[in-house]
Amino acid sequence: MGSPKSSVFILVLHLLEGALSNSLIQLNNNGYEGIVIAIDPNVPEDETLIREIKDMVTQASPYLFEATGKRFYFKNVAILIPEKWKTKPEYMRPKLETYKNADVLVAEPNPPGNDEPYTEQMGNCGEKGERINFTPDFIVGKKLFQYGPQGRVFVHEWAHLRWGVFDEYNKDQKFYLSNGRNKAIRCSADITGRNVVKKCQGGSCVTKPCKIDRVTGLFEKGCEFIPDGEQAEKASIMFSQHVNSVVEFCTETNHNKEAPNLQNQKCNLRSTWEVIRDSEDFKKTTPMTTPPPKPTFSLLQIGKRIVCLVLDKSGSMKAGDRLKRMNQAAKLFLLQTIEQGSRVGMVMFDKAAQVQSELVQIKGGAERDTLIRNLPTVAGGGTSICTGLRSAFTVIRKKYPTDGSEIVLLTDGEDTSISTCFPEVKQSRAIIHTVALGPDAAKELEELSKMTGGLQTYASDQAQNNGLIDAFGALSSGNGVLSQRSIQLESTGATLQASQWMNGTVIVDSTVGNDTLFLITWTAQPPQILLWDPSGKKHDGFVVDTNTKMAYLPIPGTAKVGPWDYSLQASSQTLTLTVTTRASSATLPPLTVTSKMNKDKGKFPSPMVVYAKVHQGALPILGASVTALIESANGKTVTLELLDNGAGADATKDDGIYSRYFTAYDTNGRYSVKVRALGGVNTARRRVMPQQNGAMYIPGWIENGEVKWNPPRPEINKNDLQCKHMRFSRTSSGGSFVASEIPKAPIPDLFPPCQITDLKAKIQGDNRINLTWTAPGDDYDHGRAYKYIIGISTSILDLRDKFNASVQVNTTNLIPKEANSEEVFEFKPESIPFENGTDLFIAVRAVDKVNLTSEISNIAQVSLFIPPQTPPEAPSPSLPCPEINVNSTIPGIHILKIMWKWLGELQLSVALG
């Protein structure tokens, strides 16, 4: 069934091309190098943290080595130390290491008291995670009883981060039914332990065996599986790395495939070791024959930012007003984006380079204005990118090493000799951010960003898309305190005709408002500008620069919270509006939107994935309207609504990360990405972090045969929202990517429906099975699928491996809905005996109109449990007694009523045995 070009082939390509990651980690002769562990700037100074981080990694390395069959160990680690901590001679300046590319972040818990170690995972099974998160209390060992030894937990989280595996326990469901029996969700199933519940009353607690719920057949609420202290089983680290005997990952031979956990749901029932074995790391290593050396550490302290602008002024910059547009974007960068205290220089180049400004420390407006006056005004000549870079290195080295410095390189021209300076770029240890302007910018440009950990962006000649300003606006510091970073509230544009108006509203919310700037650009004549604050006051006083064709207005103090309305009028020209600001408080985290693509190169027909993270500090923002604007080299813009529904490209529901597949390729070449997020009446912030992929909270342990209990894990209420009706506006550059191998129009349909990942099943009355899932589309998560195939089996492996041979449910009346709609379907299994204790496994596959099929869905399980019949209530015993008025107030009547009730219950309990 299905086309030879099925989704399996496409998704294999998708995984082989690798996810876009800022990480500097490299695997060299079995050892991981370039690991960055960053201490958040808000963590109070405590040198103990540095020592404990070293101990954690040192303990983790041999544990990882043995767990992976002597394949991997930790070779060297850089520890990033906040700028405000005291300086020491042993603290060096970072090179390419920044907070943005940190692999591990040590930060204060948010909310306080939540010290759960976890790893952010945007992608699906086998895709690298984003970052490991620890708290200071966890690092220094204050949470040892709750999570186990720090080194072992680090290995658990490393498996999430590096190999894209998932947890083998389930925070929400501790047990499941198998053949009518309760089983703990664990891996391997050979881990032994006790099923017990803690009962407390009046300040006294006792441990009791778990009772079975007579309706569901599952153990009562609060029942926990407590592993025995002495074990023989060695697996698995993704279940309970804290158990002393556990030193391995589950393999295909001992993996518990029936357990309803994320590993099975996300990874198609594969064990963690199977996923690790399929990784690129595994494929390029062989087991070592000698023990690995201990990890080495470098201590790096964040310093002031050093940036050099390297701007193209070659002859091609005359086209399409590119020089003026470059100066508009650079001016915004110098006015607003670059932080106080930074050191900035400027170089311009054509076939030769010219220093426009040596490094200048930004102390106030005077230094910013001086740099702005040095922006190039005339274009002409050829293009030599390496000449510009070498000149920038010289500017920086006059005062500082190039290690950790940043270069912002903008060019629109081709340069076939760019690769000649790659060795110098690597040796410089400078971070290079690239801005490709127009369709002809050097094809090798992105390699500079890739090799140095810089941001790569692309801006077309469509001025109304504001791509150039967005690219420069994205260059806020990767190391600065969050409250000092520039935040973009709005970026929009339009081409107006015949005295048209461009009207709109920008929301300033309570988390921002300091250093707010409204900036307007035009292509012909200055427009009429009207701006009103939330109180209705009109704001004048825009600074007009007719040479650069821009006007801007700084708002003094903290901008008023609420809607700022604007109206711009012009005839037959293009206008843009950009609004930037900073946090309103040094202690209250601002609401931020960060966006990215899953990779920097896309080959047709492999889809791309757009991600946008909408958070306030660590807390996710739910219910926002998030859209991605993706512009191709042809100037065509596709608008995608991003979703946080846990379906399609979105890995986890309600985690504040909004995602969507992109399949609307129209040409080869560069594509730019911009994300817009708006908050409204349906937007809210969670009070707590969503449940993440991380080490299990240990409910208790067995000591000398007695269960010792930890305090209960704080309850996480998924509906516990605060700050409802949050109104805000944000825009964010998602960088750029390069597409290739796109056929000429008409582009063939090679995109299948995406995999269904949220299939759920439950038994209704009359033994009917109710299924729910999120509808996929015709092309991944777009459009409408043609039909569904539902397979059922009593063998979970047969269903996975022989889906087409499974019993198929009649779906004649099941018409697929539009992608991302909720699907509900009921059926009664008639071809399979469905008796008490039967386990039934169910999966769904979607088919599109050209017969391309999705991968089979996650496998849902139902277990038929028929509650035992309750014997009829026995009649109350007949007791000789005088006739009594039941409404009497005579003393003792109430006691008699209680006695009769008690005697009846006693006889019933005897009848039940």
N, C-alpha and C positions, 0 to 999 in steps of 0.2 A: 504494500500500500504506500502511496505517496511517490513523490518524484525522486529520482536519484540524487538530485541536488536538495537533499533534505536539510532540516534545521541542524541535524547533528553535524553535518559537514561545515555549515556556516559557523556554528558555535565553536567548533574546533579551531577554525581560523581565528575566531574572535579571541580565544584564549591564547593561542600561540603568539599573536601579535603583542600580547602583554599589556598590562594596564599602565596608564600614565601615572608615575609616582615621582614625588620630589625627593624621595629617599636617596641617600648617598651610599647605601649598603652595597657592598660587592662581596662575592664569594671567591676567595683566593686560596687554592690548595686546601679545600675543606674548611677554611676558617672565614668567619664573617668579619669583614672590615668595614670601617666607616659608619658604625652604629652611633647615633647621636641621642644622648639622654639629656634632656633640658630641664632645668629647675625653673619653674615659672617666676616671672619678676615679682609677683605678689607674695611669694613664699618668704617669710621672715628668715633672716640670715641664721644659718645653723650648719656649721661645718660637719656635724655628725652625719648629715644627709649625704655628703660626698663620700665619707668613709663607708656608709651603709650601702650606697649604690655600688661601690667597688666590691663589697662583700657579696652582694646579691648576684652580680654577674659572675664573680669568681666561683661561687657555689653552683650557679646554673650551668656553667660550661661543661664540666664532666658529666653532669646529669643529662644534658642534651646529647653529648657525645655517645653515651651508652644507649640512650633511648632511640637513637637513630642508627644503630648498628655501626658505630664508630665512623660516622660520615661527617658530622658537623660539630663545630665548636665556636666559641666566641674568641676572636683574635684581638681586636682592639676596639675601644669605645672612647668617644669624646663626650665629656660632661660639660654642658653649657651652664655657666654660672651667671646669675643676674648682674647687671651693671652696677646696681646700687650696693651690692655686697663689697666688703673691703677688698682692695686689690692686694695681691701677693706676688712675689717674684716668680713662683711656679705657675701662675696663671698666664696663659698665652692668649694672643688675639686669635679669634676664629678665622678659618679660611673659608670654606664653602658652607660651613655649618651655621644654620639659623634656626629660629623657632619654627619657621614655616616647614623646614624639612626634618624636624626632629622626629625620631622614631618612637621615643618614649617621652612623655611629659609628666613631671612630678608637680602637682598643683594642689592647692587647698581644696577640700571636698566641697561640692556644691550639689545639694544643700549640705550644711554642716552635719557631720556625723555619718555621712554616706561614704565609707572608705572602700567601696567595692572596686577591685581592680578589673579593668575591662579594656577591650580593644574595639576601636571603631572599624566597622567593616561595611563599606558601601556596596561592595560587589557580591557576586555569587560564589559558589563553591570553586575552589582552586584559584581565586583571584586575591591578590595581596590586599591586606588591610591597610588602614590609613595610619593609625597611631595607637600605641599602648598608653593607658592612663593609670598612674599610681598616685596615691596621696602620701604626704610626708609621714603620717602615722603608720601607714602600711610599710613604707620603706624602712623605718627605724624599728620595726618588729612589734609594734603595739597591737597588731591585729593577727598575731601568730595563731591564736586559738580559733579565730573565725575563718582563716583562709589557708593556713599552713605555712611552711617555710617559704621565704621570699624567693629564693633561687628556683624552687620547683614551680611556684606560681609564674615566675618570669618565663619559664619554658612553656608552660600552658599558653600564656599570652603570645609568645613568639610563634607558636604553631598557627594561631589566628592570623597574626600579622604577616608572616612570611609565606605560608602555604594555603591560607584561605580555608582552613577547616573550622568546624563549629563544635559547640558544646555537646557532650553526650549525656547530660542530665537535663532536667526540665524544671524550671523554677515554679511553673504554674501547676504542673501535674506530676506528682511523685510516683504514681503507680498506674498500671494498666492491666487489663484482663487478657489472659492468654489461655485458651482452652478452659475458660471458666475459673481460672485461678488468678489471684492477685500477684503481680510481679513488680518489683521495684524497677524504675527506669535507671538502668546502670549499664556500664560497659567496662569489662566483660560481665556476662551474666554469672560468672563464677566467683565474683566478689561476694563474700558471705557477710551476713549481718543480721540485725534484728529489726522487726517492724514494730515500732512502739510509738506511744503518744504520751505527751506530758499533760496531766490533769492537775489543775490548781484550784483550790478553794480556800478562802479565808487566810491567804498568806502561806498555805502549806501545799506543796506539790508532790505528786507521786508519778512514777512511770508505770504505764500499763500496756499490755499487748493491744494492738489495734483491733477494733471491732469492724465487722463488715456491714456496710449500709445495705439494708434489706431491699432497697429499691434499685440501686445501681449495681450492686455487687462489688463495688470498690470499697477500699478501706475508708473509714471515717475521716472527716476533715481534721487536719493537724497531725495525721499519722506521718511518721518519718522513718526512712530506712537509715539505720546507724551501722556503718561497716564495723566488723569485728576488728579488734586491735591487731590480732595475729592473723595474717593472711598468707596464702601461698601464691595467689594470683598476682601477676605482674602488670596487668593492663586494667585501666587505661588512664593515661595522663590527662586526657580531655574529659574524664569523668571525675576522678578523685586523686589528683596528684599528691594530696596530703597523706594518703595512706602509705605507710613505710614500704610495703612490698611493691608498690606500683612504680615501675621504672621503665615502662614501655607504652607505646601507642597500640590501640586495638588494630589487629590485622583482619584479613578476610576470614581467617579460621576461627577467631574468637569474638568477632564483632557481633553485637546484639542488633540484628537487623529489624526486629519487631518494635524495639523501643521507640515511642513517639517523642523524639528529640530533634533538635535542629540539624544535627549531623546527618541523620537519615532523611529528613525533609529536604534539606538543601543539596545533599550530595548523592541523591538517588540510591540510598541504602549502602553506599560505599563506606568502608572503614577509613579512619583518619590515615592509616599507613598507606592505603591505596591512593589517597589523594596526594600524600607527600611523595609517594613513589612516582607519580605522574608529573611532578614539578620539574621545572628546568634545573633547579638546584640538584635534585637527585640524579638527573640524567648526565650531568657533567662532573660527577664525583664517583670515586670508588672508596671502599672502606680503608681507613688508615691502619697501618700495622704497628704504630707506636702511639703512646699516649700524647695528647696535644699539650702544648705549652699553656701556661696560665695567661689570661687576658692581660693586655696592657692598656693603660688609661692616659688620656691627655685632658688636662683641665684648661678650659677655654672661657675667658670672661668677655662678655659682650661689651663693646665700646661704642663710641659715637660713630654715626654713619658717615661713610665716605663714598661719594657718587661723582662720576664724571659723565656728562652728556657728550655723546659722539654723534653729531648730526650731519646728515648728507646735504650738501649744497650743490650737487652736480647739475648739469644742464637739464636732465630729465625732471628735476624738481620744479621747473617752470610750468610743467603741464598741470592742468586741473587745479591751479592755485595751491599746489602741494606745499610750497615753501611757506605761504601764509598760514595754511592749516597746521603745518608742523610748529610754527611759532606760536599759534594759539594754544596748542596742546602743551608745548614746553613752558609757556607762560603760566598756565594753570598749575603745572607741576612745581614751578618755582614759587608761585604765589601761595600755594595751598598744600600740595601733597607732601613736599619735602619737609621734614620735621625740624623744629628749632634745635640748634646745636649741631646739626649736620654740617659736613664740609663738602662743598660742591665746586666742581670745575667744569669747563666746557671746551670742547674741541669741535671744529667743523672741518669737513673734508670734501674734496672732489677727487682728482687724481693725486693731489697732495693734501697735507693736513696743516691746519693752522690753529694754534692755541688762542681761543677767545678769552679764556679766564683761567688763571691758576686756581688752586683750591682756596675757597673762601668759606669761613665759618658763618653759618646763618644765625645771626644774633637778633635780627629784627628786619623791618621793612627796607632799610637802606641797602643791606647786602642783597636782598631779593631783587630790588630795583636795578642794582648795578649789573647783576647777572642777566636780567631781562634785556637790558640795553645792549648786551653783547650778542644777542641772537642774530644769526645771519640774515641779511636783507637782500642779497643778490645771489642768483643761482647761475652756474656755468661750469663747464669742464667735464672730465670723465669721472669714473668711480673707482676708488681704491680703498676698500674697507679695511684691509690690513694696515694701511698707512694711518688711518684714523685710530685704530686700536692701539698701535704702537705709540702714537702720540699721547693717548690717554694714559698708558702705562707710565710714560715719562712724567706726565703731570703729577700723577699720584706718588711716584717714587721720590719726587723732590722732597716730600715731607713724611711719607709713610710707606710701609710695605704694601704691595698690592694684595696681600692675603686678606680675603674677606671684604675687599672693596667692591663697589658695584659700578658697572658701566651700562648706560642706557644707549643702545645703538639703534639708530633709525636710518633706513635706506630704502630707496625705491628702485635702485639700479642693479643691473646684472654685474657680476664680478667673478670671472672664472678662476681667479687666483686666490680666492678667499681661503682655500684649504692650506695655503702655504704658511699661514700663521697659526694653524691649529696647535702645533707644539708649544709655541710661545704662550698661547691662551691657557693651555693646561698648566704650564709652568708658573704662570702668574698667580694662580689660585684666586683670581678675581671672578665674581659672579657677573655674567653678561645677560642682560635682558634685551631681547630683540624686538623691534617693531618693523614689520614688513609693510611698506606702503605701496599700494597699487599692485597690478598683476605681474609685474616684471622684476620684482625684487629678487635678489640672488637666491637660487634654490637651496644653497647650502646654509642659508642664514640660521635656520633652526638648530643646526648642529652645534652652533656656538652656545645656545641656551641649554641644549641637552647635556653637553659635556661639563657645564659649569653650574647647573642647578638653577639657571635663571628662568624668568617668565618669557614665553614666546607669544607674541600677539600679531594680529594682522588687521590692517585698515584699508578699506577699498576707497575708490575715488567718489563714492556716494556720500557727499558731505552731510546730507540730512541724517545719516545713520550715526554720526558723531563718533565713529570708530577710533579716530586718532586721539581724541580727548579721553575716550574710555581707556585706551591702551596706556596712556601716561597716568591716568587716574588710578590705575591698578597697581602702581609702583610704590605703594606705601611700604614702610619698613617691615622687614620680616622679623626684626628683633626688638623694635620699640615697644614701650608700654602701650597696651591697647587703647588707653584713654587719649593717647597722643596721635593715633593713626587717623588719617583722613578717611572719611566715610562718604560715599556718593549716594545722595538721596534721589537724584533724578538725572537722566541723560536722555534727551529726546530731540527731535528735529522735524522739520517739514519744509517742503518747497511750496511757497505761496504764490498765488496768482491774483492780479487785479484787486489790490488792497484788501486781501484776505487777512483774517485774524488767526493767530495761533494762541489758543486758550488752554489753560490747564490748572491743576492744583498740585502742590507739593506738600506732603505732610511732614511736619517736624514733631517727632514724638518726644516723650519726656526723657529718653535715654541719651539724646543728642541735643545740639543747639549751640555749642561753643564754636567760635571761629567759623561761622556759617558764611558761605560765599555764593552769590548768584552770578553766573557768567553766561553771556549771550554772544553768539557769533553770527556773522552774516556774510554774504558773498558779493553784495553790490553796495547798497546804501544803508546807513544806520536806521534801524527800525524804530517805531514808536514803542516805548516800553512802559507798561503799567504793572505795578506790583503792590499787593495789599497783604498785610499781616492778618492773623486770626481775629484781631480786634476791629478790622476794617480800616486801619490806618494805611494810607498810601505812602510808599517809600520811594523817594527820589534820590538823586545824588549818585547815579551810576557814573563810574569813571569810563570815559569813551576813548578808545584808541583806534583812530581811523586807519592808521597804517596797518595794524594787525587785523582790523575789522572785528573788533571785540569790545564788549563793555562788561564791567563787573561792579558788583556792589557788596562790600563786606557788611555784615550785620553786627553792630557793636554788642558786646556783652554776650548773653545767652539768648538766642532767638526764641520768640514766643512759641509755646506748644500749640499745635493745631494746624489747620489748613492755611497755606499761603497761596493766594490766587494770583495768576499772572495772565496778561494779555499782551501779545506782540503783534504789531501790524507792519506789513511790508508788501511791496508789489514785485512780482516776478523775480523772486530770489529765494535762496535757502537760508533758513534760520535754525540755530540750535540753542538749546538751553541746558545748562549743567548746574547742579546745585550740590555743593560739598559742605561737610560740617565735621565736627569732632564730638567726642563724648561730652555730656553735660556734667559728669562727675568723675573724679579719679577713683571712686570706690564702687559706683554702680556700673556694672558692665553694660556697654551699649548693645543694642540689637544689631547684629551683623549678618550679612549675606555673603558667602563665599561660593564660587562656582568653578567647575572644572569639567573636562572631558575625561573619559576613562583611558584614553590613549592619545598620542600625538600624531598618529598616522592611521588612516583608515583605507582598507582595500576592499573595493566592491567585490562581492555583496555582503561583506561583514558590516554589521551595524555599529554605530557609535552610541555611547550612552552619555547623556548630559546629567550632571549632578549639581544641585544647589543646596547648600547647608544654611538653614535659617535658624539662628540660635540667639539667645541672650546669655552670654557667658557659656556655661555648659548646658543650659536648659533649652530644650527644643521649642520652637514656635509652631503651633499646629493651626491648620485651617487657613493658611495664607494663600493668596492667589499668586502663583509663581509661573512665569513664562520665560522661555528661552527664545532669543532672536538669533538665528543662525544664517549668516550671509555668506554666499559663495563668491568665488572670483568673478562670476558673471554679474554680480550685483543683485542676484535674486535672494530675497530674505524669506525664510520659513519661520513661522511662529509655532512653538511647541508649548502646550500646557504641561507643566511638570507636576507629578503626583507623589504623595506620601502615603500610598495605599497598600504597600507591601505586596504588590503584584507587578507583573511585567518586569521592567528594569529595576523597580524599587525593591531593595532587599528586605527592609524592615518597615512595618507600618508605624506611623506616629512617632518617628524618631527625629523629626525636623529636617530630614534629608529628602529632598524632592528629586525625582528622577524620571527619565523617559528615554526610550530608544529614538535615535535619529536614523532614518532610512531615505530621506528625500534628497539624495544626491542629484545634482544636475550637471556637474562638470568636474574635471580633474583640477587640482590646485588647492589653494588655501581657502579655509573657511574661518570666519571669525564668530565668536560666541559672546553674547551678552545676556545677562539674566536680570529680569525685573521682578521684584517681590512687593506685593501690596497687602497690607493688613486691613481688616474691616470687622464687621459685626460678628463674623464666624471665626475670628482669629483669637487664639488664646495661648498662654504659655503654661507649660507643665510645671508643677511645683517641684517635681523630682525628675531625675534622669530616667528615661525609659530603660527597661531591662536590656542590658547589653550582653555581648558575648564575653564572658570572663570566668574567672575561677569561682567555683561553687562556694557559697556561704555554708560553713560546716554547722549543721544543727546541733551536733553533739558527738561524743566519742565514748567508747567503752573502756573503763579502767577498773581492773580487778573484778570483772564481771558486772560492774555497775555502770549504768548510762550517766554520763556527765553532760549536762546541757549547756549550750551557749544561750545567751539572751536571744529571743526570737528575732529573725531578720526583719527590719522595718518593712511594714506592708507598703507596697507600691500600688496605689489606686490609679488605674489607667484613666479614669474619668476625673481625677483630681486636678482640675485646671484652675489657674488664677490669672489675673489681668485679662479677663475676657473683653471682647470688643476692642482689641488692640488695633489702633489705626497707625499705620506707618507706610513709608515708601522707601525703597532701596533699589539701586542698580549695581551690577557687579560684572566686570569683565571675566569671562571664562577662558580667556586666552584664544588660541587658535589651533587648528589641526590641518593636516594635508591629506587630501583624498586622491586615490589613484585607481587605475584599471576600471574606470567607469566607461561603459560602452556608449556609443553614440545613440542619440534618440532614434526610435523610442526605446527607453531603457526597459529591459525585460523584467518580469516579476519573478524574482528569485528569493523573496522574503517570505518565510512561512509565518504562521501564528507563533507568538511566544509561548513558552512553557507556562502552564498553570502551576502556581507554587503555593496556593492557599486553599486547596481542596479540603473541605471538612465534611464529615459524615456523622449522622446520629440516627438512632432508631426511633421511629414514631410508633404510634399505636398500630395494632394489627400487623406488627413486624415489617412495616414499611420503612424504607431507608430514605432519609432526607439528605440531599447533597447541596452544598453551597460553594461557590467559587467566584472569582473575578474573571469576567469575560476577557479573553485575549482578542487580538484583532486579525485582520486579513494579513497585514504586514506587521509582525511582532505585536506591539500594543496600539496599532492604528487601524481604524476601519472595523470591519465586521467579518468574523470567520464564517465559513459556509456551513459547517456541520460539526457535531461532536461525536466521538466514539467513546463509549464508557465500557470498560472491561472490569470483570469481577473474577475473583479466584479465592480459594481457601489456602493458597500458597503464595506468600508475599514475593518469593523469588521467581516463581513461575509467572506471576503478573508482570514483574519488572522485565524479565529476560525473554518471555514469550507472550508479550502483550497481544499480538495479533491472533494467537491461538487461544486466548482466554475467552470465557463466556461473555458475550456482548449483550448489553442491555438495549432494549428497543427504545431508540431516541427519535422515532419518526416525528413526534410532536414537539421535539425540543429544537426550537429555532434560535440560533445564537443572537445575542444582543450586541449592541455597539460595544467596542472595546472599553474596558474599565467599568462596565455596569455589573451589578450583582446578578449572578445566575442562581436560580433555585430549581431543583428537580427532585421529584420523588419517584421511587419505583419499589416494586416488591420482587425480591429475588425468587424466581420460580424454577430456574434450571439447576439450582444448587440446593441441596437439603439445608435448611436453615433451622437448626434445632438449638435447644439450650446448650450453651457452652461453645457454639460455633463461632469461629473467628472468620470474618469476611473482609477481604482486602479489595479496594476499589481505586481505579485510576481513570483519568480522562485524557483524551487526546483531541486536539482541534485540527480541522482540515480547512484549507482555504479554497477559493474558487478554481485554482489551477492545480488542485490536488497536492499541494505542499502540506506536510504534516508537522505539527509541533512535536517536541519531545513529550514523552508521557509525563503527566503531572506528578507531584508528590503523591505518595500512596496513603490513602486514608483507611482507617481500620474501624470496624464495628464488631462488637462481641455481643452475641445474644445472651442476655441474662434474664431468665424468667424467675421473678421472686417467688420463694416458696409460699404456698397458700397458708394464710393465718387461720388456725382452727376457730370454729365459731365460739363466741364468748359463752362460757358456762353460766347457767342461772345462779343468781346469788343464793347462798344457803338460806333455808327457811328456819328462822329462829323464833321460838316461842317468846312473845313479848306482848305487853299490853298495847292497846291501840293508842297511837301517839299523834297528836296534831303536829305536822311537820313545820307549821308556821309558829309553833309555840316558842316562847322565850324562856321556857323552863330550863335552868342550868343542866347541862349534860346532854341536851338534845343534839347539839352540834357535834359533840364527841361521838355519839352513837352513829351519826351520819358518816363520819370519817371511818369508824370501825367497819361498818357495812361495806363501804367502798374498798377498804383494805382487804377484807375477807374475800371479796369478789376477785380482786387482783391476785390474791394468793392462790385461789382455786384455778384461775387462768394460767398462772405460771406453772402450777403442778401439771396442768393438762398439756402445756407445751413441753414439758420435760426439762 
